[in-house]
Amino acid sequence: MAMRRFMLALLLVSPQLAAQQVVTALDGVRLNWSQLRLEFSGVAHDTTLAKLEKQAWQQGFQHLKQVMPRIHAQHSPTAGAMVVQQAAERVFRHLQLRETVFSSDHRVRLTFSGALANMFSSATLSRDDARLSQARNSGLILRAVRYFPPRAVYEIRGKNGQRYFDVSMVQEKHFRRGLMGRYFRGVTAAQVARYVGRQPQELAVRETSPAVLEVDDRAWQSFAAGNAALLAQARIAVIFPAPRT
């Protein structure tokens, strides 16, 4: 039932993207990289009804804490142990209870959801700068040559190894809303205009090592001129090839 409700919500929010969401899961923790939401459940069994919800809440959160280091290892490989602990506390403070299901055998399942950005952090985020209010393009589309695990934090380098973009260039308030961009499969620029606007620039990228994306140097230099605000606000969509049918 919870899954049907979740899919219905996606269809209502963005019908043309429902089949092109990028979703990963690890030990029951579901990460939607298109809507930037996380979801997990807690389960408890007790003969005393009053204790059920509290136990389910505790079980769910403890499970999330156990899984988070593995999630960071895959999606934010540079995060240290302290960052992971702080992220767990931040997720806990901002959780929303989506659904409560009681069963006849004195069991309860609580399903929680929250902003995916709360799961990740960086100590090097940029401060807000009012001077970065204008950009030449409305957004940036990174067309990935092939699929790779979505990254909450990454950097873009040229073929010569020069670093062009990393999380230190993203303003904190925008990272909190949208990380360093959203991920989709096989969509057109028009389908992600809600996130990158009507005049985005498209660049081809490939992941050469975990969380390092390579771009053509000349193409990036041409794009970067006049687009500092766009990067600071992370108006970015990473688009993977459509899955094979």
Backbone as CSV, one residue per row, in Angstrom:
resi,resn,N_x,N_y,N_z,CA_x,CA_y,CA_z,C_x,C_y,C_z
1,MET,0.823,-1.198,0.000,0.000,0.000,0.000,0.867,1.262,0.000
2,ALA,1.914,1.231,0.853,2.800,2.394,0.919,3.449,2.659,-0.425
3,MET,3.891,1.583,-1.098,4.556,1.743,-2.400,3.584,2.288,-3.439
4,ARG,2.330,1.811,-3.409,1.347,2.325,-4.373,1.109,3.810,-4.146
5,ARG,1.041,4.209,-2.877,0.837,5.619,-2.582,2.025,6.456,-3.060
6,PHE,3.233,5.917,-2.841,4.440,6.632,-3.250,4.454,6.847,-4.759
7,MET,4.148,5.808,-5.517,4.142,5.931,-6.968,3.041,6.865,-7.439
8,LEU,1.893,6.843,-6.774,0.815,7.758,-7.135,1.248,9.197,-6.933
9,ALA,1.970,9.455,-5.832,2.445,10.808,-5.574,3.388,11.273,-6.668
10,LEU,4.259,10.391,-7.127,5.179,10.756,-8.202,4.429,11.089,-9.480
11,LEU,3.412,10.299,-9.781,2.633,10.542,-10.994,1.918,11.880,-10.932
12,LEU,1.411,12.234,-9.748,0.713,13.497,-9.609,1.662,14.671,-9.733
13,VAL,2.894,14.516,-9.216,3.861,15.601,-9.261,4.425,15.775,-10.660
14,SER,4.749,14.691,-11.333,5.449,14.778,-12.608,5.122,13.571,-13.473
15,PRO,3.965,13.564,-14.150,3.532,12.376,-14.876,4.482,11.937,-15.978
16,GLN,5.110,12.898,-16.684,5.961,12.510,-17.800,7.290,11.938,-17.338
17,LEU,7.631,12.115,-16.049,8.906,11.627,-15.549,8.753,10.389,-14.671
18,ALA,7.544,9.900,-14.484,7.323,8.827,-13.518,8.147,7.586,-13.820
19,ALA,8.302,7.245,-15.096,9.055,6.047,-15.470,10.538,6.328,-15.642
20,GLN,10.963,7.569,-15.436,12.346,7.943,-15.683,13.039,8.453,-14.430
21,GLN,12.448,8.143,-13.282,13.073,8.494,-12.015,14.340,7.669,-11.819
22,VAL,15.292,8.224,-11.131,16.480,7.478,-10.713,16.331,7.196,-9.227
23,VAL,16.155,5.929,-8.901,15.910,5.515,-7.517,16.898,4.417,-7.155
24,THR,17.545,4.569,-6.024,18.428,3.525,-5.505,17.895,3.092,-4.147
25,ALA,18.265,1.909,-3.732,17.816,1.388,-2.445,18.904,0.546,-1.822
26,LEU,19.004,0.626,-0.517,19.982,-0.176,0.214,19.369,-0.584,1.545
27,ASP,19.184,-1.880,1.721,18.636,-2.425,2.972,17.359,-1.711,3.407
28,GLY,16.461,-1.494,2.464,15.165,-0.916,2.798,15.123,0.592,2.838
29,VAL,16.268,1.271,2.663,16.287,2.735,2.593,16.254,3.127,1.118
30,ARG,15.217,3.824,0.737,14.967,4.164,-0.663,15.342,5.626,-0.907
31,LEU,16.175,5.869,-1.916,16.625,7.218,-2.249,16.147,7.570,-3.651
32,ASN,15.336,8.600,-3.752,14.853,9.063,-5.048,15.674,10.283,-5.446
33,TRP,16.528,10.107,-6.454,17.461,11.154,-6.864,16.849,12.141,-7.856
34,SER,15.630,11.886,-8.267,14.920,12.819,-9.145,14.073,13.785,-8.322
35,GLN,13.352,13.241,-7.347,12.548,14.075,-6.454,13.325,14.517,-5.222
36,LEU,14.523,13.953,-5.033,15.392,14.259,-3.894,14.678,14.005,-2.568
37,ARG,14.137,12.785,-2.461,13.461,12.347,-1.245,14.039,11.002,-0.797
38,LEU,13.974,10.756,0.498,14.352,9.463,1.047,13.153,8.875,1.774
39,GLU,13.138,7.543,1.871,12.025,6.861,2.518,12.531,5.576,3.162
40,PHE,12.072,5.302,4.379,12.413,4.053,5.057,11.334,3.756,6.080
41,SER,11.370,2.557,6.636,10.329,2.122,7.570,10.933,1.604,8.864
42,GLY,10.115,1.628,9.901,10.454,1.022,11.179,9.345,0.078,11.579
43,VAL,9.691,-1.080,12.127,8.713,-2.104,12.471,8.894,-2.499,13.934
44,ALA,7.798,-2.726,14.631,7.851,-3.165,16.021,6.737,-4.170,16.276
45,HIS,6.972,-5.034,17.244,5.984,-6.047,17.631,5.956,-6.099,19.149
46,ASP,4.779,-5.868,19.728,4.653,-5.848,21.182,3.201,-6.060,21.548
47,THR,2.979,-6.656,22.706,1.605,-6.871,23.154,0.987,-5.597,23.714
48,THR,1.812,-4.607,24.023,1.321,-3.340,24.561,1.247,-2.310,23.449
49,LEU,0.052,-1.942,23.083,-0.161,-1.045,21.950,0.543,0.289,22.149
50,ALA,0.580,0.783,23.375,1.152,2.104,23.639,2.641,2.167,23.297
51,LYS,3.319,1.029,23.332,4.761,1.014,23.077,5.103,0.843,21.602
52,LEU,4.134,0.427,20.808,4.435,0.027,19.438,5.063,1.140,18.602
53,GLU,4.412,2.294,18.569,4.889,3.362,17.697,6.273,3.846,18.113
54,LYS,6.494,3.968,19.408,7.801,4.403,19.882,8.880,3.400,19.499
55,GLN,8.588,2.125,19.657,9.567,1.093,19.305,9.822,1.063,17.801
56,ALA,8.772,1.234,17.008,8.943,1.243,15.553,9.779,2.446,15.113
57,TRP,9.537,3.587,15.726,10.327,4.793,15.429,11.802,4.532,15.743
58,GLN,12.073,3.995,16.922,13.452,3.728,17.324,14.119,2.694,16.415
59,GLN,13.376,1.639,16.067,13.935,0.605,15.211,14.284,1.166,13.835
60,GLY,13.375,1.969,13.276,13.616,2.549,11.958,14.816,3.467,11.940
61,PHE,14.942,4.313,12.950,16.044,5.264,12.977,17.374,4.554,13.229
62,GLN,17.393,3.560,14.108,18.618,2.816,14.353,19.075,2.076,13.091
63,HIS,18.106,1.554,12.359,18.451,0.883,11.100,19.034,1.875,10.115
64,LEU,18.435,3.053,10.020,18.947,4.079,9.113,20.382,4.450,9.475
65,LYS,20.666,4.626,10.760,22.017,4.977,11.201,23.027,3.896,10.806
66,GLN,22.608,2.641,10.873,23.503,1.542,10.515,23.786,1.514,9.014
67,VAL,22.785,1.897,8.223,22.927,1.835,6.768,23.643,3.065,6.212
68,MET,23.560,4.195,6.910,24.069,5.449,6.355,25.540,5.433,5.948
69,PRO,26.451,4.822,6.721,27.844,4.804,6.246,27.998,4.129,4.886
70,ARG,27.218,3.102,4.616,27.277,2.427,3.322,26.668,3.289,2.226
71,ILE,25.621,4.034,2.564,25.024,4.955,1.590,26.032,6.039,1.232
72,HIS,26.697,6.597,2.236,27.704,7.621,1.965,28.872,7.061,1.162
73,ALA,29.268,5.841,1.452,30.385,5.244,0.722,30.091,5.158,-0.766
74,GLN,28.818,4.958,-1.112,28.444,4.829,-2.515,28.123,6.163,-3.161
75,HIS,27.437,7.035,-2.432,26.913,8.250,-3.054,27.640,9.529,-2.649
76,SER,28.472,9.466,-1.623,29.274,10.612,-1.199,30.580,10.085,-0.621
77,PRO,31.434,9.486,-1.467,32.581,8.719,-0.986,33.624,9.509,-0.223
78,THR,33.592,10.833,-0.276,34.595,11.628,0.433,34.156,12.018,1.831
79,ALA,32.928,11.657,2.231,32.413,12.048,3.543,33.129,11.284,4.654
80,GLY,33.469,11.991,5.726,34.104,11.364,6.877,33.071,10.891,7.890
81,ALA,33.535,10.208,8.935,32.641,9.639,9.944,31.831,10.715,10.647
82,MET,32.448,11.873,10.925,31.725,12.942,11.614,30.603,13.496,10.743
83,VAL,30.849,13.634,9.455,29.813,14.114,8.537,28.638,13.148,8.525
84,VAL,28.912,11.857,8.529,27.847,10.853,8.511,27.016,10.947,9.787
85,GLN,27.664,11.108,10.936,26.940,11.213,12.200,26.067,12.462,12.231
86,GLN,26.594,13.583,11.782,25.826,14.823,11.744,24.641,14.701,10.794
87,ALA,24.838,14.010,9.686,23.755,13.823,8.726,22.639,12.991,9.328
88,ALA,22.997,11.947,10.092,21.978,11.114,10.734,21.129,11.940,11.684
89,GLU,21.751,12.796,12.442,21.013,13.648,13.376,20.121,14.633,12.637
90,ARG,20.611,15.165,11.514,19.822,16.121,10.738,18.604,15.435,10.110
91,VAL,18.784,14.219,9.603,17.655,13.461,9.054,16.606,13.236,10.134
92,PHE,17.044,12.837,11.307,16.129,12.544,12.407,15.286,13.768,12.769
93,ARG,15.902,14.946,12.779,15.188,16.165,13.182,14.113,16.561,12.178
94,HIS,14.258,16.161,10.928,13.351,16.649,9.886,12.515,15.552,9.225
95,LEU,12.396,14.421,9.872,11.593,13.337,9.309,10.108,13.653,9.324
96,GLN,9.397,13.095,8.369,7.939,13.176,8.330,7.373,11.761,8.353
97,LEU,6.342,11.566,9.137,5.671,10.267,9.187,4.655,10.212,8.059
98,ARG,4.871,9.318,7.099,3.994,9.216,5.936,2.831,8.267,6.156
99,GLU,3.090,7.177,6.864,2.050,6.157,6.964,2.270,5.292,8.206
100,THR,1.176,4.927,8.839,1.193,3.994,9.969,0.261,2.836,9.652
101,VAL,0.777,1.632,9.722,-0.036,0.451,9.424,0.038,-0.507,10.611
102,PHE,-1.125,-0.778,11.210,-1.220,-1.745,12.303,-1.735,-3.073,11.742
103,SER,-1.252,-4.167,12.310,-1.738,-5.487,11.924,-2.331,-6.193,13.125
104,SER,-3.082,-7.245,12.854,-3.811,-7.948,13.915,-2.897,-8.711,14.866
105,ASP,-1.643,-8.915,14.493,-0.718,-9.652,15.365,0.134,-8.712,16.219
106,HIS,-0.415,-7.521,16.508,0.253,-6.528,17.374,1.572,-6.036,16.773
107,ARG,1.557,-5.843,15.482,2.729,-5.338,14.782,2.381,-4.005,14.123
108,VAL,3.333,-3.101,14.085,3.115,-1.809,13.438,4.297,-1.494,12.539
109,ARG,3.986,-0.895,11.399,5.020,-0.418,10.482,4.809,1.081,10.267
110,LEU,5.847,1.849,10.564,5.828,3.287,10.316,6.717,3.572,9.105
111,THR,6.191,4.333,8.161,6.973,4.714,6.988,7.291,6.200,7.084
112,PHE,8.578,6.514,7.010,9.048,7.887,7.143,9.583,8.388,5.806
113,SER,9.529,9.699,5.617,10.136,10.311,4.436,10.803,11.610,4.851
114,GLY,11.715,12.065,4.017,12.406,13.311,4.303,13.169,13.783,3.084
115,ALA,13.766,14.954,3.215,14.559,15.517,2.129,15.883,14.769,2.020
116,LEU,16.219,14.348,0.821,17.457,13.613,0.609,18.673,14.450,0.978
117,ALA,18.582,15.749,0.800,19.716,16.631,1.102,20.108,16.565,2.572
118,ASN,19.159,16.238,3.451,19.496,16.149,4.879,20.450,15.005,5.177
119,MET,20.538,14.047,4.275,21.397,12.889,4.494,22.857,13.191,4.183
120,PHE,23.118,14.288,3.495,24.472,14.593,3.061,24.874,15.995,3.502
121,SER,26.162,16.204,3.595,26.657,17.491,4.047,28.041,17.729,3.481
122,SER,28.502,18.953,3.615,29.862,19.298,3.232,30.300,20.506,4.045
123,ALA,31.525,20.482,4.504,32.047,21.589,5.304,32.537,22.740,4.436
124,THR,32.512,22.574,3.124,33.114,23.566,2.235,32.099,24.310,1.384
125,LEU,30.830,24.264,1.769,29.814,24.943,0.983,30.029,26.450,0.976
126,SER,29.639,27.074,-0.132,29.824,28.510,-0.311,28.760,29.297,0.447
127,ARG,29.147,30.481,0.903,28.194,31.405,1.506,27.349,32.055,0.420
128,ASP,26.162,32.521,0.811,25.307,33.205,-0.151,25.981,34.489,-0.624
129,ASP,25.812,34.793,-1.895,26.412,35.983,-2.484,25.401,36.622,-3.416
130,ALA,24.878,37.765,-3.016,23.844,38.446,-3.792,24.352,38.880,-5.164
131,ARG,25.655,38.988,-5.311,26.209,39.422,-6.606,26.053,38.348,-7.673
132,LEU,25.764,37.130,-7.265,25.628,36.034,-8.221,24.156,35.797,-8.558
133,SER,23.447,36.825,-8.943,22.014,36.707,-9.180,21.670,36.433,-10.641
134,GLN,22.596,36.701,-11.537,22.308,36.537,-12.958,23.218,35.473,-13.576
135,ALA,22.671,34.782,-14.577,23.458,33.791,-15.304,23.070,33.835,-16.775
136,ARG,24.007,33.481,-17.618,23.756,33.521,-19.064,22.767,32.445,-19.489
137,ASN,22.890,31.255,-18.887,21.958,30.164,-19.166,21.037,29.947,-17.970
138,SER,19.945,29.257,-18.209,18.978,29.010,-17.130,19.353,27.799,-16.295
139,GLY,20.200,26.920,-16.818,20.573,25.718,-16.090,21.616,24.941,-16.866
140,LEU,22.020,23.811,-16.284,23.040,22.969,-16.908,22.554,21.528,-16.927
141,ILE,22.619,20.916,-18.100,22.313,19.495,-18.245,23.613,18.758,-18.522
142,LEU,23.907,17.784,-17.679,25.077,16.941,-17.872,24.605,15.610,-18.439
143,ARG,24.902,15.363,-19.693,24.501,14.121,-20.364,25.588,13.069,-20.121
144,ALA,25.261,12.115,-19.286,26.245,11.090,-18.955,26.345,10.062,-20.076
145,VAL,27.564,9.672,-20.393,27.791,8.669,-21.428,27.212,7.331,-21.015
146,ARG,27.345,7.007,-19.728,26.788,5.760,-19.194,26.364,5.984,-17.744
147,TYR,25.609,5.037,-17.229,25.108,5.145,-15.859,26.247,4.985,-14.850
148,PHE,26.151,5.709,-13.747,27.016,5.525,-12.587,26.177,5.817,-11.346
149,PRO,26.571,5.358,-10.174,25.764,5.635,-8.970,25.602,7.138,-8.779
150,PRO,24.393,7.612,-8.571,24.199,9.049,-8.347,25.084,9.542,-7.202
151,ARG,25.643,10.720,-7.363,26.546,11.276,-6.361,25.920,12.523,-5.729
152,ALA,25.868,12.548,-4.417,25.396,13.752,-3.728,26.419,14.869,-3.841
153,VAL,27.684,14.492,-3.810,28.796,15.439,-3.931,29.750,14.905,-4.989
154,TYR,30.129,15.759,-5.924,31.033,15.341,-6.991,31.857,16.533,-7.443
155,GLU,32.763,16.303,-8.328,33.511,17.395,-8.938,33.601,17.159,-10.438
156,ILE,33.775,18.246,-11.157,33.915,18.182,-12.613,35.325,18.620,-12.971
157,ARG,35.981,17.795,-13.773,37.341,18.097,-14.207,37.426,18.012,-15.729
158,GLY,38.398,18.726,-16.254,38.661,18.640,-17.678,39.514,17.433,-17.997
159,LYS,39.664,17.173,-19.262,40.486,16.036,-19.682,41.953,16.238,-19.322
160,ASN,42.316,17.476,-19.062,43.686,17.774,-18.645,43.862,17.667,-17.129
161,GLY,42.781,17.298,-16.434,42.847,17.133,-14.986,42.488,18.367,-14.189
162,GLN,42.281,19.498,-14.842,41.961,20.730,-14.116,40.568,20.637,-13.510
163,ARG,40.444,21.029,-12.241,39.148,21.009,-11.565,38.379,22.273,-11.900
164,TYR,37.178,22.091,-12.436,36.357,23.224,-12.835,35.199,23.505,-11.869
165,PHE,34.690,22.473,-11.214,33.495,22.656,-10.378,33.503,21.612,-9.271
166,ASP,33.215,22.082,-8.039,33.041,21.156,-6.929,32.072,21.774,-5.926
167,VAL,31.829,21.069,-4.820,30.786,21.488,-3.885,31.107,22.820,-3.209
168,SER,32.373,23.208,-3.156,32.724,24.482,-2.519,32.177,25.679,-3.289
169,MET,31.756,25.468,-4.525,31.203,26.546,-5.336,29.688,26.645,-5.221
170,VAL,29.059,25.726,-4.483,27.603,25.700,-4.339,27.204,26.405,-3.049
171,GLN,26.244,27.304,-3.133,25.772,28.006,-1.944,25.010,27.043,-1.032
172,GLU,25.208,27.215,0.262,24.665,26.268,1.235,23.153,26.131,1.138
173,LYS,22.441,27.237,1.001,20.977,27.154,0.982,20.479,26.363,-0.229
174,HIS,21.209,26.429,-1.343,20.800,25.692,-2.532,21.179,24.218,-2.423
175,PHE,22.310,23.931,-1.790,22.668,22.543,-1.537,21.619,21.890,-0.635
176,ARG,21.147,22.617,0.349,20.134,22.085,1.265,18.816,21.791,0.550
177,ARG,18.552,22.508,-0.520,17.318,22.280,-1.284,17.499,21.213,-2.358
178,GLY,18.659,21.209,-3.010,18.769,20.359,-4.185,20.109,19.699,-4.408
179,LEU,20.925,19.559,-3.319,22.243,18.956,-3.461,23.017,19.633,-4.604
180,MET,23.669,18.841,-5.448,24.383,19.396,-6.597,23.640,19.077,-7.896
181,GLY,22.327,18.879,-7.787,21.501,18.610,-8.953,20.694,17.345,-8.800
182,ARG,19.832,17.111,-9.771,18.947,15.944,-9.786,19.377,14.987,-10.896
183,TYR,18.912,13.745,-10.786,19.294,12.704,-11.738,18.050,12.118,-12.413
184,PHE,18.165,11.888,-13.712,17.068,11.318,-14.494,17.623,10.327,-15.506
185,ARG,16.713,9.584,-16.124,17.085,8.637,-17.190,16.352,8.986,-18.480
186,GLY,17.096,9.172,-19.538,16.534,9.264,-20.873,15.482,10.325,-21.094
187,VAL,15.606,11.477,-20.435,14.619,12.536,-20.609,15.162,13.621,-21.537
188,THR,14.271,14.444,-22.019,14.651,15.578,-22.851,14.837,16.812,-21.982
189,ALA,15.447,17.829,-22.558,15.628,19.089,-21.832,14.280,19.681,-21.432
190,ALA,13.289,19.552,-22.300,11.969,20.103,-22.000,11.337,19.419,-20.790
191,GLN,11.622,18.135,-20.594,11.028,17.401,-19.486,11.623,17.773,-18.138
192,VAL,12.809,18.353,-18.136,13.410,18.775,-16.872,13.505,20.299,-16.770
193,ALA,12.718,20.996,-17.588,12.744,22.461,-17.579,12.348,23.027,-16.228
194,ARG,11.557,22.293,-15.478,11.172,22.737,-14.132,12.406,22.960,-13.255
195,TYR,13.472,22.222,-13.520,14.660,22.287,-12.686,15.811,23.066,-13.318
196,VAL,15.880,23.096,-14.643,17.003,23.766,-15.305,16.560,24.904,-16.216
197,GLY,15.276,25.221,-16.224,14.797,26.331,-17.018,14.667,26.009,-18.497
198,ARG,14.343,27.032,-19.272,14.067,26.847,-20.704,15.290,27.035,-21.592
199,GLN,16.374,27.534,-21.025,17.568,27.766,-21.844,18.798,27.152,-21.176
200,PRO,18.773,25.844,-20.979,19.944,25.212,-20.352,21.051,24.950,-21.369
201,GLN,22.245,24.818,-20.869,23.371,24.374,-21.674,23.552,22.875,-21.434
202,GLU,23.845,22.121,-22.481,24.083,20.686,-22.343,25.551,20.378,-22.581
203,LEU,26.117,19.555,-21.689,27.492,19.110,-21.823,27.552,17.595,-21.609
204,ALA,28.400,16.934,-22.343,28.596,15.496,-22.163,29.619,15.256,-21.062
205,VAL,29.340,14.270,-20.209,30.270,13.932,-19.132,30.376,12.420,-19.013
206,ARG,31.460,11.987,-18.397,31.596,10.586,-18.024,32.326,10.521,-16.687
207,GLU,32.000,9.530,-15.884,32.653,9.393,-14.594,33.946,8.593,-14.781
208,THR,35.060,9.225,-14.472,36.358,8.581,-14.658,36.841,7.882,-13.390
209,SER,36.373,8.314,-12.236,36.619,7.680,-10.948,35.473,8.098,-10.042
210,PRO,35.263,7.431,-8.894,34.104,7.756,-8.065,33.995,9.254,-7.756
211,ALA,32.850,9.831,-8.144,32.515,11.232,-7.872,33.368,12.235,-8.652
212,VAL,34.024,11.785,-9.713,34.774,12.685,-10.590,34.211,12.558,-12.003
213,LEU,33.648,13.662,-12.511,33.079,13.681,-13.848,34.016,14.440,-14.781
214,GLU,34.247,13.857,-15.938,35.145,14.478,-16.912,34.338,15.153,-18.006
215,VAL,34.781,16.360,-18.378,34.114,17.140,-19.406,35.160,17.660,-20.379
216,ASP,34.747,17.967,-21.590,35.652,18.567,-22.565,36.047,19.963,-22.090
217,ASP,37.335,20.244,-22.066,37.823,21.508,-21.516,37.257,22.714,-22.256
218,ARG,37.302,22.674,-23.560,36.846,23.829,-24.335,35.348,24.052,-24.161
219,ALA,34.583,22.973,-24.127,33.138,23.095,-23.942,32.817,23.699,-22.581
220,TRP,33.553,23.271,-21.538,33.284,23.810,-20.205,33.664,25.292,-20.125
221,GLN,34.788,25.642,-20.657,35.225,27.034,-20.591,34.251,27.953,-21.304
222,SER,33.700,27.485,-22.421,32.705,28.269,-23.144,31.435,28.427,-22.312
223,PHE,31.029,27.358,-21.638,29.828,27.406,-20.801,30.041,28.260,-19.558
224,ALA,31.164,28.121,-18.890,31.370,28.713,-17.557,31.343,30.233,-17.576
225,ALA,31.727,30.845,-18.693,31.750,32.304,-18.760,30.340,32.863,-18.580
226,GLY,30.138,33.586,-17.506,28.839,34.203,-17.246,27.836,33.309,-16.550
227,ASN,28.256,32.127,-16.074,27.306,31.206,-15.450,27.670,30.832,-14.015
228,ALA,28.410,31.706,-13.336,28.789,31.427,-11.949,27.559,31.292,-11.051
229,ALA,26.542,32.115,-11.286,25.336,32.064,-10.446,24.609,30.742,-10.619
230,LEU,24.561,30.251,-11.826,23.904,28.979,-12.125,24.572,27.847,-11.333
231,LEU,25.896,27.849,-11.302,26.624,26.808,-10.586,26.449,26.967,-9.078
232,ALA,26.457,28.201,-8.597,26.284,28.445,-7.166,24.926,27.958,-6.683
233,GLN,23.935,28.022,-7.563,22.580,27.582,-7.217,22.321,26.136,-7.609
234,ALA,23.316,25.480,-8.201,23.232,24.071,-8.589,21.976,23.777,-9.397
235,ARG,21.714,24.606,-10.394,20.579,24.358,-11.290,21.018,23.346,-12.348
236,ILE,21.158,22.120,-11.911,21.813,21.075,-12.706,20.943,19.828,-12.748
237,ALA,20.891,19.207,-13.904,20.271,17.890,-14.058,21.270,16.968,-14.738
238,VAL,21.532,15.838,-14.106,22.372,14.804,-14.712,21.441,13.787,-15.359
239,ILE,21.620,13.549,-16.643,20.714,12.654,-17.362,21.496,11.455,-17.871
240,PHE,21.086,10.283,-17.411,21.666,9.018,-17.867,20.948,8.556,-19.131
241,PRO,21.577,7.694,-19.908,20.858,7.094,-21.039,19.632,6.339,-20.570
242,ALA,18.634,6.246,-21.421,17.419,5.499,-21.086,17.783,4.044,-20.841
243,PRO,17.135,3.387,-19.867,17.425,1.967,-19.634,17.037,1.105,-20.834
244,ARG,17.781,0.069,-21.076,17.473,-0.815,-22.182,16.210,-1.615,-21.892
245,THR,15.393,-1.771,-22.918,14.139,-2.514,-22.744,14.284,-3.941,-23.255
